Amino acid sequence: YQNLGEDALCDICTEHPRFVEVYGDIMERGLGLCCEEAARLLLEGEGPLTFTCEECDEPEDELDDDDLDIRDQVLGEREWMFETLADQGLPFAERLYKIFGFTGENPFAPFENANAMFELLTKLESYGPDWDAALSRIKARIESPEPIVDQGFFTENESVRLLAYLIYRHYAKCLFEGREQGKRQFALLFWNLARFFTKELAGANSAVTPSPRTNTKINAVKILSKQLEYAEEIMEIVEISLDE
C-alpha cells in the first residue's frame, strides 16, 4: 500500500475502522476506536473534539416533517452535550453532572458498584480470548481486598474527548432505536470501565514500548470498543440495562 498508494486499498482497509450513520439529509462519519491509530488520534488531540461539515452527493434517507423535527431536537440536545463537555469555564465534575447526572458519590455509575458492572459484562457474548482474559483480570481486581480507584491514565482532556466521541457515535441513533437514556449512559459506563480497569483491559499490551503508559490506555479503549461497540445485539443489551 505504501508503494501502490491509497487507490490500491481493498474495501475492508478502505472502510475500516470508519462508521457511517444517515439521519435524513445528514450523513455522519467517524473513526471507530477498535483501531489503535484511531484511539491514539482521539486521545492525543488537543482541546475539545471538533467536527468537519461539508456538502456531499451521497443519497439521503427520506424523513417526513415530524421525523425531521424530532431529528433536529435530538441533534440539538447532542450539540448541547458537546458544548457542555467543551466548556472549560465549568469544572469537569459539573459538566459530568449536567450531562449524565454523575455526582461522583457513586463512582461506578450508572451502576451501584463494580460487581454490578462486571455482572453486565459477563452477560455479553465474547468476541474472543483477548476479551475473556481481560474479563478474568477485571474479576480478580474486583475480588481483591484493595479499593478500586481511578488508575489515573486518562487526563481531563482525554476524558472529555472520549465522552464526546461516544456521544457522537451513539446518541443520535435514539431517533430510530429509542433508548435515549441508555445511549447517554453508555458513554459514562465506557469511560468508567476504561479509567477504573485500564491495566486489566490492556493486559500484556500495557508493557509495550516505547510509551507503555500511552499504549496502556490506547489498548484499554481499543478492547472495550471492540467488545461493546461492534455488535448491535451487545449494544442493545447494554443500552436496555441502562435505559431507566
PyMOL commands that set and color helices and strands:
alter all, ss='L'
color gray80, all
select helices_A, chain A and resi 6-8+11-15+36-44+65-86+92-100+114-122+129-143+156-177+180-196+198-207+212-228+232-242
alter helices_A, ss='H'
color red, helices_A
select strands_A, chain A and resi 18-23+26-31
alter strands_A, ss='S'
color yellow, strands_A
deselect
rebuild
show_as cartoon
